[in-house]
Each structure stands twice: as C-alpha cells, then as structure tokens.
C-alpha cells in the first residue's frame, strides 16, 4: 500500500503539519490512539499522535527534533512513507464528564487537544474547555481550529506576547478554585505533568495524561516504554498511552525518557554527515 503525502506545511520554525493517505488507519482510529510511522525500508518506528482524520487521510503535527522527524521534513507532497501502522494504544473513554479541561503545551499534545475536544463536545452534558501554552506569539498555531471544537478556549504565552501571560496551569488553577472543572486531559512535557499532578490532586480532580517514553516496536514486545502506575508495571504502547497522572512514578519515567540520548545524538550526527 502506498502511504502518500497529500499535504505538508510549516506550523512554525520547529513544528510542521503532514497529512498522509492511510485509509485503514483513518477508518479505525479514535481520539487518544496513536500511529507508528516508518518512513523508508531501513527507517526506525516512531510513534505519532494524530490531530484528526478526514476521509482516508490522517493529520499529524510533528516537531523537527530527532533524526527521523527531520528526515521526514524533507519529504515532499506526492511522496510516500514506507508504512503507517495503527491505530495503536487505547482510545480515551468518550462519555459525559461535565466541565472537562483539555490542556497542551507541546506539539503532540496540541494535536491531541483538538481530537479530544472534538470527541468530547459531541456528548451532551460536556462543557469542553481547551487550553494551550506556547513560549511566544511567533510559534502559535491551531487557535482557530480549537475554538471551533470547544465551549471555552484559553491561550497563554510564557512571555506574555499573546493571550494571557503564563502557563495553562495558571488558568486551570483559577477554574479549579471556582469548582468549574470536573475532569482534565493533558498532553505535554513530563516535568510539566509533575506540576499538573500536584495541582489537580489538591482539588481531587481526575486527570489523564499522555505518557511518551521511548517506544522501539510499540507492540508490547520490547518493554522499552514501561512505566510504573500505582506501583505496577505497565507498557505505554499497549496499556496507554493515557494514564492517571496521580498514579505515575515520574522519577523513574523521566530517567527512562533519556535512556537513548547518546544513540539519538549519534544517529543525528550520521544523518547530518550524509
């Protein structure tokens, strides 16, 4: 099967949108699940969140971070990927939560923000509150799309150059104090999750976050993406990727995220030389 690239555009200097034709994935995918990309026959398997599906096409936000994400950026519209595998992982539970906040401060989380908001807003009784955080106004994207699928929308920049100065946790804290949040979904940085966990636990509000430890095969075989949830070992690829933030062993997880930094640096150096 040919996984054709039908659209590609910059979101900012680091992040880009890529749309790929993957009809079988698009047919089965649900909010909260992810896919695995293999861009050429000798390529690694990289997990990727989806923003949405339209017909046979899947939409992804990708950061030019590692070797493969930078190499993929060089691919043109009309080109194709070796494989798109999925959907992987478990979808979120789509039901009535009441006032539900969906928060993001990194590219993968921004993609999930849209898909989760869209799914939850279709359920009667949900009041969906979307929140995004960016470093500065020059790197913002997806505001218009998120406004269209949420009842309330807040955007913050850490330097105060657009929207509200600060982080989405500042907005969330205010809403929690007023008793206006019954459930939280979030995607973003691991260190940020630690702060989020402390915040929502103090108000006894359930909070689910996407965990992104290194995945080698993403099928539960390698064990690389293991996480400890309430003291029990789980695999993010098949048991997640979303978990209760109040039960995560973040000390172990943050160490695991940096497990292959040396190998990643070597791969990047080899790619640059080529």
NUPAMAR-268908 format. One record per residue (C-alpha): residue number from 1; residue in three letters; x, y, z. Coordinates in nm, 4 decimals, decimal comma, always signed. Layout:
N
<site num="NUM" residu="ala" east="X" north="Y" up="Z"/>
...
***
This chain:
274
<site num="1" residu="unk" east="+0,0000" north="+0,0000" up="+0,0000"/>
<site num="2" residu="unk" east="+0,1238" north="+0,3477" up="-0,0832"/>
<site num="3" residu="unk" east="+0,1013" north="+0,5951" up="+0,2075"/>
<site num="4" residu="unk" east="+0,1015" north="+0,9128" up="+0,0032"/>
<site num="5" residu="unk" east="+0,1804" north="+1,2554" up="+0,1500"/>
<site num="6" residu="unk" east="-0,1045" north="+1,4782" up="+0,0361"/>
<site num="7" residu="unk" east="-0,0223" north="+1,7956" up="+0,2292"/>
<site num="8" residu="unk" east="+0,2692" north="+1,9399" up="+0,4227"/>
<site num="9" residu="unk" east="+0,3176" north="+2,2868" up="+0,5701"/>
<site num="10" residu="unk" east="+0,5083" north="+2,4678" up="+0,8419"/>
<site num="11" residu="unk" east="+0,3242" north="+2,5477" up="+1,1635"/>
<site num="12" residu="unk" east="+0,6218" north="+2,7463" up="+1,2959"/>
<site num="13" residu="unk" east="+1,0014" north="+2,7227" up="+1,2693"/>
<site num="14" residu="unk" east="+1,0127" north="+2,3871" up="+1,4520"/>
<site num="15" residu="unk" east="+0,6750" north="+2,2181" up="+1,4044"/>
<site num="16" residu="unk" east="+0,5055" north="+2,1100" up="+1,0848"/>
<site num="17" residu="unk" east="+0,1800" north="+1,9565" up="+0,9660"/>
<site num="18" residu="unk" east="+0,1863" north="+1,6474" up="+0,7484"/>
<site num="19" residu="unk" east="-0,1180" north="+1,4755" up="+0,6004"/>
<site num="20" residu="unk" east="-0,0892" north="+1,1169" up="+0,4794"/>
<site num="21" residu="unk" east="-0,3349" north="+0,8918" up="+0,2988"/>
<site num="22" residu="unk" east="-0,3855" north="+0,5883" up="+0,5260"/>
<site num="23" residu="unk" east="-0,7419" north="+0,4622" up="+0,4718"/>
<site num="24" residu="unk" east="-0,7375" north="+0,1605" up="+0,7047"/>
<site num="25" residu="unk" east="-0,5929" north="+0,3640" up="+0,9915"/>
<site num="26" residu="unk" east="-0,8351" north="+0,6503" up="+0,9334"/>
<site num="27" residu="unk" east="-1,1293" north="+0,4120" up="+0,9390"/>
<site num="28" residu="unk" east="-1,0446" north="+0,2644" up="+1,2810"/>
<site num="29" residu="unk" east="-0,8688" north="+0,5459" up="+1,4709"/>
<site num="30" residu="unk" east="-1,0281" north="+0,7068" up="+1,7773"/>
<site num="31" residu="unk" east="-0,9216" north="+1,0014" up="+1,9937"/>
<site num="32" residu="unk" east="-0,6370" north="+0,9072" up="+2,2274"/>
<site num="33" residu="unk" east="-0,4814" north="+0,6468" up="+1,9989"/>
<site num="34" residu="unk" east="-0,1591" north="+0,6930" up="+1,8004"/>
<site num="35" residu="unk" east="+0,0129" north="+0,5538" up="+1,4916"/>
<site num="36" residu="unk" east="+0,3632" north="+0,4294" up="+1,4146"/>
<site num="37" residu="unk" east="+0,5453" north="+0,5694" up="+1,1113"/>
<site num="38" residu="unk" east="+0,8218" north="+0,4015" up="+0,9127"/>
<site num="39" residu="unk" east="+0,9390" north="+0,6490" up="+0,6528"/>
<site num="40" residu="unk" east="+1,1665" north="+0,4200" up="+0,4454"/>
<site num="41" residu="unk" east="+1,2632" north="+0,0483" up="+0,4412"/>
<site num="42" residu="unk" east="+1,5540" north="+0,0952" up="+0,6823"/>
<site num="43" residu="unk" east="+1,3799" north="+0,3512" up="+0,8987"/>
<site num="44" residu="unk" east="+1,3006" north="+0,3291" up="+1,2683"/>
<site num="45" residu="unk" east="+0,9469" north="+0,3037" up="+1,4027"/>
<site num="46" residu="unk" east="+0,8305" north="+0,6352" up="+1,5501"/>
<site num="47" residu="unk" east="+0,5015" north="+0,6818" up="+1,7407"/>
<site num="48" residu="unk" east="+0,2950" north="+0,9812" up="+1,6405"/>
<site num="49" residu="unk" east="-0,0231" north="+1,1431" up="+1,7733"/>
<site num="50" residu="unk" east="-0,2989" north="+1,2405" up="+1,5316"/>
<site num="51" residu="unk" east="-0,4840" north="+1,5683" up="+1,5238"/>
<site num="52" residu="unk" east="-0,7751" north="+1,4323" up="+1,3198"/>
<site num="53" residu="unk" east="-0,8822" north="+1,2161" up="+1,0293"/>
<site num="54" residu="unk" east="-1,0715" north="+1,3289" up="+0,7207"/>
<site num="55" residu="unk" east="-1,1881" north="+1,0565" up="+0,4872"/>
<site num="56" residu="unk" east="-0,8832" north="+0,8414" up="+0,4113"/>
<site num="57" residu="unk" east="-0,6345" north="+1,0997" up="+0,5411"/>
<site num="58" residu="unk" east="-0,4635" north="+1,1343" up="+0,8787"/>
<site num="59" residu="unk" east="-0,3331" north="+1,4676" up="+1,0113"/>
<site num="60" residu="unk" east="-0,0194" north="+1,4868" up="+1,2272"/>
<site num="61" residu="unk" east="+0,1747" north="+1,7655" up="+1,3982"/>
<site num="62" residu="unk" east="+0,5470" north="+1,6841" up="+1,4095"/>
<site num="63" residu="unk" east="+0,8430" north="+1,8598" up="+1,5708"/>
<site num="64" residu="unk" east="+1,1801" north="+1,8631" up="+1,3950"/>
<site num="65" residu="unk" east="+1,3547" north="+1,7065" up="+1,6918"/>
<site num="66" residu="unk" east="+1,5289" north="+1,3771" up="+1,6173"/>
<site num="67" residu="unk" east="+1,6864" north="+1,2273" up="+1,3068"/>
<site num="68" residu="unk" east="+1,3691" north="+1,0717" up="+1,1665"/>
<site num="69" residu="unk" east="+1,1418" north="+1,3728" up="+1,2226"/>
<site num="70" residu="unk" east="+1,3991" north="+1,5939" up="+1,0475"/>
<site num="71" residu="unk" east="+1,4394" north="+1,3478" up="+0,7633"/>
<site num="72" residu="unk" east="+1,0617" north="+1,3261" up="+0,7197"/>
<site num="73" residu="unk" east="+1,0522" north="+1,7060" up="+0,6898"/>
<site num="74" residu="unk" east="+1,2492" north="+1,6754" up="+0,3644"/>
<site num="75" residu="unk" east="+0,9763" north="+1,4606" up="+0,2061"/>
<site num="76" residu="unk" east="+0,7565" north="+1,6357" up="-0,0491"/>
<site num="77" residu="unk" east="+0,3853" north="+1,6292" up="-0,1259"/>
<site num="78" residu="unk" east="+0,3301" north="+1,3418" up="-0,3651"/>
<site num="79" residu="unk" east="+0,5969" north="+1,1311" up="-0,1991"/>
<site num="80" residu="unk" east="+0,5098" north="+0,8426" up="+0,0273"/>
<site num="81" residu="unk" east="+0,6010" north="+0,6694" up="+0,3521"/>
<site num="82" residu="unk" east="+0,7046" north="+0,3066" up="+0,3799"/>
<site num="83" residu="unk" east="+0,4364" north="+0,2269" up="+0,6354"/>
<site num="84" residu="unk" east="+0,1772" north="+0,3717" up="+0,8712"/>
<site num="85" residu="unk" east="+0,0805" north="+0,1239" up="+1,1422"/>
<site num="86" residu="unk" east="-0,2198" north="+0,1627" up="+1,3639"/>
<site num="87" residu="unk" east="-0,4260" north="+0,2673" up="+1,5311"/>
<site num="88" residu="unk" east="-0,2153" north="+0,1786" up="+1,8356"/>
<site num="89" residu="unk" east="-0,2896" north="+0,2084" up="+2,2069"/>
<site num="90" residu="unk" east="-0,6249" north="+0,2705" up="+2,3703"/>
<site num="91" residu="unk" east="-0,8730" north="+0,5475" up="+2,2951"/>
<site num="92" residu="unk" east="-0,9964" north="+0,7714" up="+2,5727"/>
<site num="93" residu="unk" east="-1,3356" north="+0,6993" up="+2,7241"/>
<site num="94" residu="unk" east="-1,5852" north="+0,9226" up="+2,5490"/>
<site num="95" residu="unk" east="-1,8676" north="+0,9953" up="+2,7921"/>
<site num="96" residu="unk" east="-2,0299" north="+1,2727" up="+2,9913"/>
<site num="97" residu="unk" east="-1,7768" north="+1,4290" up="+3,2296"/>
<site num="98" residu="unk" east="-1,9344" north="+1,7677" up="+3,2855"/>
<site num="99" residu="unk" east="-1,6811" north="+2,0507" up="+3,2786"/>
<site num="100" residu="unk" east="-1,3758" north="+1,8958" up="+3,1140"/>
<site num="101" residu="unk" east="-1,0450" north="+2,0764" up="+3,0530"/>
<site num="102" residu="unk" east="-0,8162" north="+1,9666" up="+2,7688"/>
<site num="103" residu="unk" east="-0,4668" north="+2,1137" up="+2,8011"/>
<site num="104" residu="unk" east="-0,1462" north="+2,1121" up="+2,5961"/>
<site num="105" residu="unk" east="+0,1967" north="+2,2732" up="+2,5879"/>
<site num="106" residu="unk" east="+0,3869" north="+2,0628" up="+2,3286"/>
<site num="107" residu="unk" east="+0,3279" north="+1,9687" up="+1,9648"/>
<site num="108" residu="unk" east="+0,1961" north="+1,6167" up="+2,0289"/>
<site num="109" residu="unk" east="-0,0348" north="+1,7483" up="+2,2981"/>
<site num="110" residu="unk" east="-0,1675" north="+2,0198" up="+2,0681"/>
<site num="111" residu="unk" east="-0,2663" north="+1,7520" up="+1,8165"/>
<site num="112" residu="unk" east="-0,4480" north="+1,5512" up="+2,0826"/>
<site num="113" residu="unk" east="-0,6113" north="+1,8662" up="+2,2190"/>
<site num="114" residu="unk" east="-0,8144" north="+1,9005" up="+1,9018"/>
<site num="115" residu="unk" east="-0,9142" north="+1,5355" up="+1,8667"/>
<site num="116" residu="unk" east="-1,0155" north="+1,5005" up="+2,2313"/>
<site num="117" residu="unk" east="-1,2097" north="+1,8273" up="+2,2374"/>
<site num="118" residu="unk" east="-1,3958" north="+1,7343" up="+1,9206"/>
<site num="119" residu="unk" east="-1,4916" north="+1,3900" up="+2,0511"/>
<site num="120" residu="unk" east="-1,5995" north="+1,5109" up="+2,3949"/>
<site num="121" residu="unk" east="-1,8029" north="+1,8045" up="+2,2682"/>
<site num="122" residu="unk" east="-2,0244" north="+1,5669" up="+2,0724"/>
<site num="123" residu="unk" east="-2,1502" north="+1,4223" up="+2,4034"/>
<site num="124" residu="unk" east="-2,4476" north="+1,6001" up="+2,5610"/>
<site num="125" residu="unk" east="-2,3666" north="+1,7423" up="+2,9020"/>
<site num="126" residu="unk" east="-1,9998" north="+1,8126" up="+2,8379"/>
<site num="127" residu="unk" east="-1,8679" north="+2,1669" up="+2,8619"/>
<site num="128" residu="unk" east="-1,5302" north="+2,1500" up="+2,6902"/>
<site num="129" residu="unk" east="-1,2560" north="+2,3935" up="+2,7939"/>
<site num="130" residu="unk" east="-0,9473" north="+2,3935" up="+2,5710"/>
<site num="131" residu="unk" east="-0,6159" north="+2,5447" up="+2,6834"/>
<site num="132" residu="unk" east="-0,2851" north="+2,5877" up="+2,5012"/>
<site num="133" residu="unk" east="+0,0556" north="+2,7193" up="+2,6073"/>
<site num="134" residu="unk" east="+0,3323" north="+2,8421" up="+2,3748"/>
<site num="135" residu="unk" east="+0,6629" north="+3,0166" up="+2,4525"/>
<site num="136" residu="unk" east="+0,5793" north="+3,3232" up="+2,2395"/>
<site num="137" residu="unk" east="+0,3268" north="+3,4514" up="+1,9835"/>
<site num="138" residu="unk" east="+0,5518" north="+3,3706" up="+1,6859"/>
<site num="139" residu="unk" east="+0,5097" north="+2,9932" up="+1,7298"/>
<site num="140" residu="unk" east="+0,1336" north="+2,9723" up="+1,7917"/>
<site num="141" residu="unk" east="-0,0889" north="+2,7502" up="+1,5807"/>
<site num="142" residu="unk" east="-0,4299" north="+2,5756" up="+1,5879"/>
<site num="143" residu="unk" east="-0,6164" north="+2,8521" up="+1,7755"/>
<site num="144" residu="unk" east="-0,8954" north="+2,8826" up="+1,5176"/>
<site num="145" residu="unk" east="-0,9456" north="+2,5053" up="+1,4975"/>
<site num="146" residu="unk" east="-0,9609" north="+2,4618" up="+1,8747"/>
<site num="147" residu="unk" east="-1,2088" north="+2,7454" up="+1,9175"/>
<site num="148" residu="unk" east="-1,4386" north="+2,5616" up="+1,6759"/>
<site num="149" residu="unk" east="-1,4490" north="+2,2412" up="+1,8859"/>
<site num="150" residu="unk" east="-1,4595" north="+2,3815" up="+2,2397"/>
<site num="151" residu="unk" east="-1,7061" north="+2,5774" up="+2,4521"/>
<site num="152" residu="unk" east="-1,4274" north="+2,7843" up="+2,6072"/>
<site num="153" residu="unk" east="-1,0758" north="+2,8444" up="+2,4803"/>
<site num="154" residu="unk" east="-0,7715" north="+2,9955" up="+2,6522"/>
<site num="155" residu="unk" east="-0,4296" north="+3,0603" up="+2,5043"/>
<site num="156" residu="unk" east="-0,1249" north="+3,1560" up="+2,7086"/>
<site num="157" residu="unk" east="+0,2283" north="+3,2563" up="+2,6171"/>
<site num="158" residu="unk" east="+0,5115" north="+3,2299" up="+2,8618"/>
<site num="159" residu="unk" east="+0,6486" north="+3,5728" up="+2,7637"/>
<site num="160" residu="unk" east="+0,3060" north="+3,7392" up="+2,7559"/>
<site num="161" residu="unk" east="+0,3342" north="+3,8377" up="+2,3895"/>
<site num="162" residu="unk" east="-0,0101" north="+3,6958" up="+2,3069"/>
<site num="163" residu="unk" east="-0,3156" north="+3,5887" up="+2,5015"/>
<site num="164" residu="unk" east="-0,2660" north="+3,5511" up="+2,8748"/>
<site num="165" residu="unk" east="+0,0862" north="+3,5596" up="+3,0177"/>
<site num="166" residu="unk" east="+0,1866" north="+3,2390" up="+3,1912"/>
<site num="167" residu="unk" east="+0,1058" north="+2,8716" up="+3,1539"/>
<site num="168" residu="unk" east="-0,2225" north="+2,6845" up="+3,1080"/>
<site num="169" residu="unk" east="-0,1850" north="+2,5641" up="+3,4683"/>
<site num="170" residu="unk" east="-0,2453" north="+2,9232" up="+3,5807"/>
<site num="171" residu="unk" east="-0,5827" north="+2,9279" up="+3,4036"/>
<site num="172" residu="unk" east="-0,6628" north="+2,5795" up="+3,5249"/>
<site num="173" residu="unk" east="-0,5819" north="+2,6753" up="+3,8832"/>
<site num="174" residu="unk" east="-0,8318" north="+2,9607" up="+3,8712"/>
<site num="175" residu="unk" east="-1,1048" north="+2,7381" up="+3,7304"/>
<site num="176" residu="unk" east="-1,0328" north="+2,4679" up="+3,9876"/>
<site num="177" residu="unk" east="-1,0638" north="+2,7210" up="+4,2684"/>
<site num="178" residu="unk" east="-1,4068" north="+2,8146" up="+4,1347"/>
<site num="179" residu="unk" east="-1,5116" north="+2,4480" up="+4,1109"/>
<site num="180" residu="unk" east="-1,5515" north="+2,4715" up="+3,7342"/>
<site num="181" residu="unk" east="-1,3524" north="+2,1628" up="+3,6329"/>
<site num="182" residu="unk" east="-1,4656" north="+1,8016" up="+3,6782"/>
<site num="183" residu="unk" east="-1,2071" north="+1,6255" up="+3,4594"/>
<site num="184" residu="unk" east="-0,8717" north="+1,7060" up="+3,2975"/>
<site num="185" residu="unk" east="-0,6954" north="+1,5611" up="+2,9922"/>
<site num="186" residu="unk" east="-0,3454" north="+1,6855" up="+2,9108"/>
<site num="187" residu="unk" east="-0,0579" north="+1,6326" up="+2,6701"/>
<site num="188" residu="unk" east="+0,2859" north="+1,7842" up="+2,7030"/>
<site num="189" residu="unk" east="+0,6131" north="+1,7825" up="+2,8910"/>
<site num="190" residu="unk" east="+0,6960" north="+1,5251" up="+3,1575"/>
<site num="191" residu="unk" east="+0,8209" north="+1,7857" up="+3,4038"/>
<site num="192" residu="unk" east="+0,5019" north="+1,9816" up="+3,3480"/>
<site num="193" residu="unk" east="+0,2976" north="+1,6743" up="+3,4356"/>
<site num="194" residu="unk" east="+0,4560" north="+1,6650" up="+3,7802"/>
<site num="195" residu="unk" east="+0,3258" north="+2,0155" up="+3,8493"/>
<site num="196" residu="unk" east="-0,0111" north="+1,9329" up="+3,6961"/>
<site num="197" residu="unk" east="-0,0429" north="+1,6247" up="+3,9149"/>
<site num="198" residu="unk" east="+0,0183" north="+1,8269" up="+4,2307"/>
<site num="199" residu="unk" east="-0,2319" north="+2,0921" up="+4,1219"/>
<site num="200" residu="unk" east="-0,5253" north="+1,8687" up="+4,0323"/>
<site num="201" residu="unk" east="-0,4677" north="+1,6287" up="+4,3207"/>
<site num="202" residu="unk" east="-0,5111" north="+1,9160" up="+4,5641"/>
<site num="203" residu="unk" east="-0,8630" north="+1,9621" up="+4,4234"/>
<site num="204" residu="unk" east="-0,9314" north="+1,5889" up="+4,3877"/>
<site num="205" residu="unk" east="-0,9988" north="+1,6237" up="+4,0133"/>
<site num="206" residu="unk" east="-0,9293" north="+1,3176" up="+3,7930"/>
<site num="207" residu="unk" east="-0,6534" north="+1,3839" up="+3,5404"/>
<site num="208" residu="unk" east="-0,5393" north="+1,1742" up="+3,2448"/>
<site num="209" residu="unk" east="-0,2148" north="+1,2477" up="+3,0617"/>
<site num="210" residu="unk" east="-0,0371" north="+1,1020" up="+2,7599"/>
<site num="211" residu="unk" east="+0,2949" north="+0,9388" up="+2,8525"/>
<site num="212" residu="unk" east="+0,5685" north="+0,9241" up="+2,5905"/>
<site num="213" residu="unk" east="+0,8565" north="+0,7012" up="+2,6994"/>
<site num="214" residu="unk" east="+1,0808" north="+0,5664" up="+2,4235"/>
<site num="215" residu="unk" east="+0,8996" north="+0,3083" up="+2,2099"/>
<site num="216" residu="unk" east="+1,1062" north="+0,0701" up="+1,9980"/>
<site num="217" residu="unk" east="+0,8403" north="-0,1560" up="+1,8464"/>
<site num="218" residu="unk" east="+0,5205" north="-0,0098" up="+2,0030"/>
<site num="219" residu="unk" east="+0,3557" north="-0,3526" up="+2,0195"/>
<site num="220" residu="unk" east="+0,4431" north="-0,4568" up="+2,3754"/>
<site num="221" residu="unk" east="+0,7369" north="-0,6780" up="+2,2754"/>
<site num="222" residu="unk" east="+1,0451" north="-0,4745" up="+2,3691"/>
<site num="223" residu="unk" east="+0,9433" north="-0,3395" up="+2,7103"/>
<site num="224" residu="unk" east="+1,1249" north="-0,0134" up="+2,6453"/>
<site num="225" residu="unk" east="+0,8187" north="+0,2016" up="+2,7141"/>
<site num="226" residu="unk" east="+0,7440" north="+0,0542" up="+3,0553"/>
<site num="227" residu="unk" east="+0,6002" north="+0,2862" up="+3,3156"/>
<site num="228" residu="unk" east="+0,5008" north="+0,2284" up="+3,6753"/>
<site num="229" residu="unk" east="+0,1404" north="+0,3134" up="+3,7562"/>
<site num="230" residu="unk" east="+0,0425" north="+0,2866" up="+4,1218"/>
<site num="231" residu="unk" east="+0,3451" north="+0,0619" up="+4,1716"/>
<site num="232" residu="unk" east="+0,2560" north="-0,1780" up="+3,8896"/>
<site num="233" residu="unk" east="+0,4479" north="-0,2036" up="+3,5630"/>
<site num="234" residu="unk" east="+0,2561" north="-0,1075" up="+3,2505"/>
<site num="235" residu="unk" east="+0,3573" north="-0,0584" up="+2,8872"/>
<site num="236" residu="unk" east="+0,2651" north="+0,2784" up="+2,7412"/>
<site num="237" residu="unk" east="+0,2204" north="+0,1361" up="+2,3915"/>
<site num="238" residu="unk" east="-0,0479" north="-0,1216" up="+2,4776"/>
<site num="239" residu="unk" east="-0,1765" north="-0,0168" up="+2,8215"/>
<site num="240" residu="unk" east="-0,1752" north="+0,3551" up="+2,7423"/>
<site num="241" residu="unk" east="-0,0818" north="+0,5944" up="+2,6111"/>
<site num="242" residu="unk" east="-0,3004" north="+0,7834" up="+2,8620"/>
<site num="243" residu="unk" east="-0,2717" north="+0,7196" up="+3,2351"/>
<site num="244" residu="unk" east="-0,3925" north="+0,8637" up="+3,5642"/>
<site num="245" residu="unk" east="-0,1352" north="+1,1336" up="+3,6382"/>
<site num="246" residu="unk" east="-0,1783" north="+1,0883" up="+4,0141"/>
<site num="247" residu="unk" east="-0,0535" north="+0,7281" up="+3,9950"/>
<site num="248" residu="unk" east="+0,2550" north="+0,7743" up="+3,7725"/>
<site num="249" residu="unk" east="+0,6088" north="+0,7189" up="+3,9048"/>
<site num="250" residu="unk" east="+0,7596" north="+1,0235" up="+3,7364"/>
<site num="251" residu="unk" east="+1,1094" north="+0,9832" up="+3,8794"/>
<site num="252" residu="unk" east="+1,1516" north="+0,6503" up="+3,7008"/>
<site num="253" residu="unk" east="+0,9741" north="+0,7721" up="+3,3876"/>
<site num="254" residu="unk" east="+1,1834" north="+1,0861" up="+3,3425"/>
<site num="255" residu="unk" east="+1,5000" north="+0,8773" up="+3,3722"/>
<site num="256" residu="unk" east="+1,3654" north="+0,6346" up="+3,1116"/>
<site num="257" residu="unk" east="+1,2845" north="+0,9135" up="+2,8643"/>
<site num="258" residu="unk" east="+1,6562" north="+0,9995" up="+2,8478"/>
<site num="259" residu="unk" east="+1,7614" north="+0,6347" up="+2,8062"/>
<site num="260" residu="unk" east="+1,8722" north="+0,6589" up="+2,4410"/>
<site num="261" residu="unk" east="+2,0037" north="+1,0179" up="+2,4277"/>
<site num="262" residu="unk" east="+2,3534" north="+0,9086" up="+2,3267"/>
<site num="263" residu="unk" east="+2,2259" north="+0,6854" up="+2,0464"/>
<site num="264" residu="unk" east="+1,9944" north="+0,9618" up="+1,9263"/>
<site num="265" residu="unk" east="+2,2852" north="+1,2054" up="+1,9094"/>
<site num="266" residu="unk" east="+2,4965" north="+0,9564" up="+1,7117"/>
<site num="267" residu="unk" east="+2,2110" north="+0,8950" up="+1,4654"/>
<site num="268" residu="unk" east="+2,1657" north="+1,2678" up="+1,4148"/>
<site num="269" residu="unk" east="+2,5364" north="+1,3192" up="+1,3529"/>
<site num="270" residu="unk" east="+2,5441" north="+1,0405" up="+1,0935"/>
<site num="271" residu="unk" east="+2,2391" north="+1,1894" up="+0,9220"/>
<site num="272" residu="unk" east="+2,3986" north="+1,5351" up="+0,9060"/>
<site num="273" residu="unk" east="+2,7137" north="+1,3886" up="+0,7523"/>
<site num="274" residu="unk" east="+2,5085" north="+1,2246" up="+0,4789"/>
***
